[in-house]
Amino acid sequence: MRPSTPFPLLAVYLFSTLTTADEWTRLTKPALVPNLDYLHQGLLDHYPSVHSRYDIWGPGWIPQDCLNMAKNSNLNPADVLTYNVNYDDCSTAWVLCYHKNSHVPFDAMVDLLGRVPVASRQFVRHVIALPDTFGHAYNSNGNLAMFDITGDNLAVYLHETAHSLDFQNAYNRGQMSNNQNWIDNYNQDPNVPDPYSATNSVEDVAQNTVVAAFNRMVPGGYGSIEPQAGKIFHQYATVDTWQRESGNLLVPGGQCWKRLANSAPVPIPGQASKLRRGVMPKGKKPDVSLAPGLEIIEPKEFHTEESCKRTYGKGAEA
């Protein structure tokens, strides 16, 4: 006897499939779980910390991109400190920016960025920690903006770095979130990971990158913690296939071989006159050039602020 399919269920399934490559269209599949908080500890346990050392920039200077992101949040760039952070797995430092009122310790920010595999981390330009009344994060042209509680969550660093992988041609096949291979695999699953994933394909790819990272590195994989893992299998398996093809982007170890060029150091507004009058010492203009031999990643313009502007934390939803 042929099983019957209730018409409303069939209609929902058909409506939930993607037929175009518009990566910003809201998705309609139901969420598998309320959030991905339950992956946090496993990621911390199996993505090792990388030894680092850092030094602070001299007075009066800030990277142009950090200046822009601070002003975009209506914050005073003069309250932002800038550091060169040297990790043992790369010949060139990452330039990190830290607002003095951020709630997450700077050392925690350094540690979590270092846990992002260098094969992926090299597609991140700057990270800036900023205070806000609620925790969120976004990626702008390869710059990660971390607000309050997001700054102590490795999954958020992986998620925001995933946007860089998606838009900065880290994958051999190009951008994933608007690729037909991604759409075809998305259409085979009945669910997306969580409500945030349903924002659009861009966020779905980023959340499935977090799941793929857990599945790749934690013994037993995603199925060891999620009994219904099969309901999103084709999505996170596609991310894993693409990252393996492109040099194991989600696997720790190795050395950087390419980098996004740093944004230029610029004078901090409001401090220029003080520097000229000798009220405060002027630091030497920082050298932000890349080490010889590193391939320069061609920058791509993209912004996820609108779709990423949500609250992270227990029970958070899009």
N, C-alpha and C positions, 0 to 999 in steps of 0.2 A: 504494500500500500504506500503510495507516495505521500510523504508528510506535507501537511498544508502549512503555508506561511501567512500569518495574519497580515493583512494589507497595511495597517498602520506601521508595523515593524519594518516591512519592506520599504515603505515610503521613507521612513526615517533613515534607513541604511543608504538608500539612493541619494537622499538629500545630503548625507554626510560625506559623500565622496567628493574628491577634488577633480575638476576637469580642466582647470586652467593653471597657469604658472604664476598667478598673482600671489606673491609670498606675504602680502599684507592683509589678505582677506581673512576675516574671522572664521575659525573652524567650528564645526557643529557636533563633532563626536563627543560623547560623555567622558568625563574624567575617570581614570581608574582609581585614583586615591586622592584625598584632599590636598596633599602637598608631598614634597619629597624630603621632608625633614628626617625621615627614618634612614636615609642614606648617609647622613652627615658623619656619623662615627666610623662607619666602614671606610669611607673615603679618607678620613684622617688617619686611620690605622694603616692604610695600604698605599697612600701617596706620601713618600718620605720627605722630610725636610731637607733642604739643600743648604749647606754652610754658606754664610754670607758675611760681609762686612760693609759698613757704610760710613760716609762722611757727609757733612752738611755743606750746602752752598754758602758762599760769602754773602754778606748783606746786599740787598738792593736788586736781586735778580730772581726771575721766575721763568719757567718755560712758557712759551706763548700759549700752548694748549691748556696748561693748568690755569693760566690767567683767564683764558676765555671761559673755562668751566666754572671757576670761582665766581666770575661776574655773572654768568648765566644763572647761578643760584642766588644772586643778590648778596654775595659775600665779599668781604674786603680782601683782595689779593695780598695785602700787607700782612694778613694774619696767616698766610700759608708759608710753611717752611719747605725747602726743597733739598732732597738728598740724592746722592749717587749711591746705588746699592749694587755691590759686586757679588754675584753668585759664582760659586766655583765652576759652574758648568757653562760659563760664557766669558769671552774675552772683553766684552763691553758691558758697562754698568747699565742697569735700568734707572731712569730718573723718576723718583717717586715724590709726590707732593702731599703735604699733610697739614690740614688746618688745625690751628692750636686748640680749637674747641671740639675736635673729633673725640668720640667716646671710646673708640677702639685704640689700644696702645699701638704705637708705631711698630714696635717689634713684632706684634701679631700680624700686622699687615705685611711686613717683610717675609715672615715665615710662610704665610698662606700663599702669597704670590710665588714663592720659591717651590712650593709643593706642586704647582701647575707644571707638568712636564715641559722641559725646555723646548722640545719640538713644537709645542703649542705656544709657550710663553714668548717665543721670539716674534710672534705676531701681535704682541702687545707693545704699545709705545710707552705711555705713561700710565700710572695709577694715581688717582687723587682721592684722599679721604676727606669727606666734608660732613659737617653736622647738619642734622635736619630733624624735624619733629616726628618723622617716621622713616623706617629703614627701606631703602630701595637702591637700585644701582642701574647704570646704563653704560653703553659703549658708544663712543663718538669717534669715528675714524681711527679705531684701534686704541683709544684712550679709555680706561675704565674709571668711572666715577662711582665711588663707594660711599654710601651714606649710613652712618651709625651702625646699627646691628648687622648690616650686611657685611661689614668689614671683618667679622670673625667667623665667617661661614665659607668653608672651602667650596661647597657646591655653587655658591654665588660667583666665586672667582672662575670656576670651570664654566659656568653658564655664560658669563660675560666674555670670557676668552673664546667661547664657541662662536660668538658673533664675529669675532675677528677671523676665525678659521673659515666661516661661511662666506664672508664678504671680501676677504683679502687674498683670495685665490690660494689658500693653503692646500686645498684638495686638488688632486690631479684632474678631476672631472670638472672643476670650476665651482660656482656657487651651488650649494646643495638645496637651499630652501625653495628655489624656483626651478629645480631640475626635474625632468620627467621621471627619472628613476626614483627620486624621493616621492613624488606624487603617486606613482604606481604602488610603491610599498606602503605608503600611508593608507591608501585605499583598501589594503588587505586587512587592516586592523580595525576592530570594533571600537577601540578607545584611544584616547591620548593619555599621557601620564597623569596630569593633574589639571585643575582649572586654568592655571596660568598658561599651559601649553596650548589651550584653545584660543589664545589671543590671536594668533596667526601662525603661518608656517615658519616664520623666522624664530618665534619663541618656542615652537614645538621642536624644531631642530636643536635649539640650545638646551631645552630640558631633556631631550633624548640623548644629548651628548653627555649630560650628567649621569643618566642611567647607563649609557654605554661605558662610561669610565668606571662606574661601580661594577658593572658586569665583567669588564675586562680584568680588573685588578683584584677584586675581592674573591677569595676562594668560594666556589659554589655559584658565583655569579649572582645576577639579579634574582633568579629563581629561588635562591637560598633565603631570601627575605620577603619575597612577594609571590604568593601562590598563584596569582593570576597574571604572571609575567607574560604569558603567551598572548594576552590581549593587546599588547603594544610591541610584540616581538619584532615585526617587520620594520618598525621605525628605528628602534635602537640598534638592531642588527645592521641596518643600512648605514648608520653612522659608523659602526665598528668596521664595516667593510671599507668604507671610504677612508677612514683614518689609517687602516692597515696598508691600503694601496699607496698612501701618501707619506709613508715613512714612520708608521706607528706614532701618530701625533699624541695619543693619549697614554703612552707608555713612558714611565720615568727612565732617566738615564741618558747618557750621551752628552754631546756638546752642541751649542748653537752653531749654525752655519749661515744664518741670515738674520737680518734685523730690520725693523722699521726705523728709518732715520728719526732721531729725536727732533722735537720742535725747537726753534731757536730760543736762546735765553734773551729775555727782554727786561728793561728796567721796570720795577714795581711802581705803578702809579701812586703818587702821593709821597713817595720816598725820594724821587728824583731831586726835588728842591733841597731836601735835607742833606742829600749826598753832596750837592754842589756847594752848599754853605758849610760843609764840614761838620754838621751837627751829628752825623753818624758816619762811621767809616764805610767806604765803598769797597766791596769785595771785587776781586778780579773776575772778569767775565768768564763764566765756566766754559770749558771745552766739552762739547757734547758730540764730537765726531765719533764715528764707529771705528773699531779696531781694523787694521788692514786685513784683507782676506775675507771679510764678511760680505756676503751678497746683500745688497740693499733691496728690500721688498718694495715693490711699486705701490705707493699708497692709493687706496680707494676711499672715496667719500661716502660715508654712511652714518646714520644716526638711529639709535634704538630708544632714545629717551622716552618717547610717547608710549611705546608698547612695553617698555621695561619699568615704567613708573608705577610700581605697585609695592605693597608692603610685604616684606619677608618676615618669616617667623612662624611660630606655632599656629597652625590653623589658617595661615594666610591663603588667600585666594586672589585670582586676578581681578 
